[in-house]
Amino acid sequence: MELIIAAAIGLTYVAASLRVLRQYERGVVFFLGKYIATKGPGLIFLPAGFAAQKRVSLRIMALDIPPQDVITRDNVSVRVNAVLYMRVIDPARAIIDIEDYLYACSQLAQTTLRAVLGETELDELLADREKINAILKKIIDERTDPWGIEVSAVEVKDVDLPETMKRAMARQAEAERERRAKVIAAQGELQASHTLAQAANTMAKEPISLQLRYLQTVIEVAAENNSTTIFPIPIDMITPFMKQGLFGGSTAAAAVGEGESAPALPEPNPLTMLPQIKVEESKVPKKEQKD
């Protein structure tokens, strides 16, 4: 009977001394207060009453850095928060060398964030976050390496600017947009002037092209809803006939009667042959609306 009781007590003691650690956990084992080993994962035996363990997770943890009020190098007050990604690579050092490694990493990240951003200008903070993140990661990783902590990344999440600074930046962006618009418009005018100059040179070499352009303009005008279309005649075409007296002149006729030769017809100038078009819009009474 005593043997059965002793066996039951022994089995109970063994069952109370068994521990199960998951794949991502390690156990820092202390025997009578002294560190002896880091065990896990799986089933481990800890003598109840004589040994104890501290469970440590090896997974990557996201540690939120509270918003920090920072004054940048160009004297702009901003409010910045960030996130720290870290994991334990040496459970023994993380438990033995430091009391609370999570709290310590949080405080170190806050002080490092304020120190680094205090040496950075606002434009660099807004435009080059990757560089700032790399600097923060390097500094924090070097400081936490003796604790058995590895820093995977540090990311600046949000930069809260004062309202006055936001309005100033909005005015600056608007002025920059207007400047670009004016430059683009000026470049368009320059290209258009070059194209028009080339077209004018081509028409000057080929006078018939002016007449073709004139006919094309007439076609475009005729396509509109107009009742009257006037086809003007260039003055250069009828000037020689006026000089010969065909339109009421007497000087040219007298000169021909006395045996003098009639003046030669001048060659028309193609640059002055561009006609003037007058278009009269049709006046069509609107239909009376039926009641």
Secondary structure by P-SEA (a helix, b strand, c coil): caaaaaaaaaaaaaaaabbbbcccccccccccccccccccccccccccccbbbbbbbccbbbbbbcccccccccbbbbbbbbbbbbbbccccccccccccaaaaaaaaaaaaaaaaaaaccaaaaaccaaaaaaaaaaaaaaaacccccccccccccbbbbcaaaaaaaaaaaaaaaaaaaaaaaaaaaaaaaaaaaaaaaaaaaccaaaaaaaaaaaaaaaaccccccccccccccaaaaaaaccccccaaaaaaaacccccccccccccccbbbbbbbccccccccccc
